[in-house]
Amino acid sequence: MRHRPNALMLFAAGFGTRMGALTANQPKPLIKVAGKTLIDHTLDLAQPCGFETTVANLHYKPEMLEAHLSGTNVQTLREEPDILETGGGLRNALPLLGDRPVVTSNTDAIWQGPNPFEQALEAWDPEKMDALLVCTPLPQCVGHTGAGDFKIDDDGRLTRGTGDVVYGGIQVLKTTGLHDIEDDVFSLNVLWNQMLEEGRLYGVKYPGQWCDVGRPDGIELAETMLENANV
């Protein structure tokens, strides 16, 4: 399809400080859940989509991820000397990703159910959307406490406030607005806020379960979620 994004950005540069001792000697994407590294869980989900280009940004202990990804089709890009956060990191990778809309993904979540990448690509409508975020309803977020990130209207448009869904870390995004942001280091929230004002930030509800492996206890929660799905 002409409008189907064919480039994937993997965010893998973070320090993973909330994981404590587990990231003292390795980057968080190399932590294993159910015998497989977090980044490999993400890559396995992405594989059926046939992305022509896949880029991972690196900063913390980059040589370990470079070695792990060698022999794959993933291009790695170090952020040096400073980490650029999600928005700055994505803009820094655009020479490799191209100027078409891209799919981006965090590398610290486990999904159980339909493929979230395929769901995002099928729901993507560039005529009315500048970004489409895969969001999980609160009751289906394993181990999550607190409110949601967004509320999804009946037409799929996102708003902030008292949210009932959590952004799971996978999205389709137009990147043109990144060039208008003056800061070098910034979050994608800056771009999302612009899209919110224009009513062009959309979400799609994930029908399965999702677990953020941002803290050590997330490993066991994610493994239990996967085991229960196979019973």
Steps between C-alpha positions, in 0.01 A plus 500: 500500500629846407434652842625204704807604703804285429746626763521410869678690778588309817567709810786324677717781635365540855688433822236273654569643845170372644625144445771550763772236506360329189634782282827556685686292242265492201248722320134437579410361154727202573311398815333165444131421543400135455848421370504768230640852510254789501628633170460157340138484618446829315686387188301177484177703495636733234633225270168407331447863397794494260651838585760594242699707750542445874712735712582477871642798687765418760668688784542298820754217455448515122766243415293225664194573286716537190639153561155355570352649183789416271390264228147640501350760269493759781711809444638647822561868566688624805389821668819670615604675713150555643179298489234680295173364647229361271434807287860600453602139445241448229597821322866397518413171325299652214790486251478121534121474532399728214236771483187284489294420812680250723405244760671543836520257789631491853696188587385440856148360467345157452178455302261206517238479227478627142813651347501869601715602204254349255209659685661844473579461131149383416339791687735768366322771299741777397218714361373580849782387732842644574565223754324182606588354841426142605339535843386236747189545719591521868343164601726323248824666618683245714664652806409857411394731779354846470303673227529456128691720259214593268130470437384370161190661353249300298674603178842394632629849572714531813468757777689547824344526842346213693622223276364149467772358274878468528733564208679170443805636320411422136378766257490617140623859470551771242841652570483833316414692818826392662692750288312793654608424857799710605632284785753226431381286792124457531221249552252399233239648734597838355391388154194318633383817673509684169298222339251506788436869442427427135280197577726267305630271777316169487505172689392142445403275790706185538270200563752286686719547808808718540771510764761771545830349613630823645571367850642167621158366603381551144704199390302255710171671416574475128606137524183411691292682240662298223464171688132557570435569135637157410288305750 
